[in-house]
């Protein structure tokens, strides 16, 4: 699923509803003004005008909220891209430090992405036994015994440690 495209389609739907509400609000305000011009102020017209103003306030509030959500979505997408880049850099540094071969590095990436041995073998057009051997060498060079332990090496580096003396919660 393409997250930015979905964000725009969702915000587009909300914007369309807000536009419809703005048209309804304009209609009710114009109707209230026409009623005041023709019949003067009475209880019905006052209630209609108050409802139209409330609808307009809701439209303005919704538009401001939509703008805030779009801005926040863009900021979070940018932060996610930075984090993904940071993870790539951390992985590349570890792979160099562990002296992984290019094939072992590929297998390690696929393993970290959650692929099983059969999937990795198919993706790399290799025998499952070869992939198992490469994974074993990756684990040995990384000093771990499992895929989850390998993943935790990278996760630990990306999780900020709270300063000492503070709760981090």
C-alpha positions as CSV (number, residue, x, y, z in Angstrom):
1,X,0.0,0.0,0.0
2,X,1.3,3.4,-0.9
3,X,1.0,5.5,2.2
4,X,1.4,9.0,0.7
5,X,-1.2,8.3,-2.0
6,X,-3.6,6.9,0.7
7,X,-3.0,10.1,2.8
8,X,-3.9,12.3,-0.1
9,X,-7.0,10.2,-1.0
10,X,-8.2,10.3,2.6
11,X,-7.5,14.0,2.9
12,X,-9.2,14.6,-0.4
13,X,-12.3,12.8,0.8
14,X,-12.3,15.0,4.0
15,X,-11.7,18.1,1.9
16,X,-14.7,17.2,-0.3
17,X,-17.0,16.8,2.7
18,X,-15.7,20.1,4.1
19,X,-16.4,21.8,0.7
20,X,-20.0,20.3,0.8
21,X,-20.4,21.6,4.3
22,X,-19.2,25.1,3.2
23,X,-21.7,25.2,0.4
24,X,-24.5,24.1,2.8
25,X,-23.3,26.8,5.3
26,X,-23.3,29.5,2.6
27,X,-26.8,28.4,1.5
28,X,-28.2,28.5,5.0
29,X,-26.6,31.9,5.7
30,X,-28.0,33.3,2.5
31,X,-31.4,31.8,3.4
32,X,-31.3,33.3,6.9
33,X,-30.3,36.7,5.4
34,X,-33.2,36.6,2.9
35,X,-35.6,35.6,5.7
36,X,-34.4,38.5,7.8
37,X,-34.8,40.9,4.9
38,X,-38.3,39.7,4.0
39,X,-39.8,38.8,7.4
40,X,-37.6,40.5,9.9
41,X,-36.2,38.8,13.0
42,X,-38.2,36.0,14.6
43,X,-37.4,32.9,16.5
44,X,-37.2,30.6,13.5
45,X,-34.8,32.9,11.6
46,X,-32.6,33.4,14.6
47,X,-32.3,29.6,15.2
48,X,-31.6,29.1,11.5
49,X,-28.9,31.8,11.5
50,X,-27.3,30.3,14.7
51,X,-27.2,26.9,13.1
52,X,-25.7,28.3,9.9
53,X,-23.0,30.1,11.8
54,X,-22.3,26.9,13.8
55,X,-22.0,24.9,10.6
56,X,-19.6,27.5,9.2
57,X,-17.5,27.3,12.4
58,X,-17.4,23.5,12.0
59,X,-16.3,23.9,8.4
60,X,-13.5,26.3,9.4
61,X,-12.4,24.1,12.3
62,X,-12.5,21.0,10.1
63,X,-10.4,22.7,7.4
64,X,-7.8,23.8,10.0
65,X,-7.7,20.3,11.4
66,X,-7.3,18.8,7.9
67,X,-4.4,21.2,7.2
68,X,-2.7,20.2,10.6
69,X,-3.2,16.5,9.8
70,X,-1.7,16.8,6.3
71,X,1.3,18.8,7.7
72,X,1.8,16.2,10.5
73,X,1.5,13.3,7.9
74,X,4.2,14.9,5.8
75,X,6.4,15.4,8.8
76,X,6.0,11.8,9.9
77,X,6.7,10.5,6.4
78,X,9.9,12.5,6.3
79,X,10.9,11.2,9.8
80,X,10.2,7.6,8.6
81,X,12.4,8.2,5.6
82,X,15.2,9.5,7.8
83,X,14.8,6.5,10.1
84,X,14.9,4.0,7.2
85,X,18.0,5.7,5.9
86,X,19.6,5.6,9.3
87,X,18.8,1.9,9.6
88,X,20.4,1.3,6.2
89,X,23.5,3.1,7.3
90,X,23.6,1.1,10.6
91,X,23.2,-2.2,8.7
92,X,25.8,-1.3,6.2
93,X,28.3,-0.4,8.9
94,X,27.7,-3.7,10.8
95,X,27.9,-5.7,7.6
96,X,31.3,-4.1,6.9
97,X,32.4,-4.6,10.5
98,X,31.4,-8.3,10.3
99,X,33.1,-8.6,6.9
100,X,30.0,-10.2,5.3
101,X,30.3,-11.1,1.7
102,X,27.8,-9.5,-0.7
103,X,25.8,-12.7,-0.8
104,X,25.7,-12.9,3.0
105,X,24.7,-9.3,3.3
106,X,21.8,-9.9,0.8
107,X,20.7,-12.9,2.8
108,X,20.9,-11.0,6.1
109,X,18.8,-8.1,4.6
110,X,16.1,-10.6,3.4
111,X,16.1,-12.4,6.8
112,X,15.7,-9.0,8.6
113,X,12.8,-8.2,6.3
114,X,11.1,-11.4,7.5
115,X,11.7,-13.7,4.5
116,X,12.0,-17.4,5.3
117,X,14.8,-19.6,3.9
118,X,12.6,-20.7,0.9
119,X,11.7,-17.2,0.0
120,X,15.3,-16.0,0.2
121,X,16.4,-19.0,-1.9
122,X,13.7,-18.1,-4.5
123,X,14.6,-14.4,-4.5
124,X,18.4,-15.1,-4.8
125,X,17.9,-18.1,-7.2
126,X,19.9,-20.2,-4.8
127,X,19.5,-23.5,-3.1
128,X,17.8,-23.5,0.3
129,X,20.9,-25.3,1.8
130,X,23.1,-22.5,0.5
131,X,20.9,-19.9,2.1
132,X,20.9,-21.8,5.4
133,X,24.7,-21.9,5.3
134,X,24.9,-18.2,4.5
135,X,22.5,-17.4,7.4
136,X,24.6,-19.5,9.7
137,X,27.8,-17.6,8.7
138,X,25.9,-14.3,9.2
139,X,24.8,-15.3,12.7
140,X,28.4,-16.5,13.5
141,X,30.0,-13.3,12.3
142,X,27.4,-11.2,14.1
143,X,27.8,-13.2,17.3
144,X,24.2,-14.2,17.5
145,X,22.2,-17.5,17.3
146,X,18.9,-16.5,15.7
147,X,17.1,-14.1,13.3
148,X,15.5,-12.3,16.2
149,X,18.8,-11.8,18.0
150,X,20.2,-10.4,14.7
151,X,17.3,-8.0,14.4
152,X,17.7,-6.9,18.0
153,X,21.2,-5.8,17.3
154,X,19.9,-3.2,14.9
155,X,16.8,-2.3,16.9
156,X,18.9,-1.5,20.0
157,X,20.9,1.1,18.0
158,X,17.8,2.9,16.8
159,X,16.0,3.1,20.1
160,X,17.2,6.1,22.0
161,X,18.4,5.4,25.5
162,X,16.8,7.9,28.0
163,X,19.3,10.1,29.9
164,X,20.3,8.7,33.2
165,X,18.1,9.7,36.1
166,X,15.0,10.1,33.9
167,X,12.1,7.7,33.3
168,X,12.1,7.5,29.5
169,X,8.3,6.8,29.6
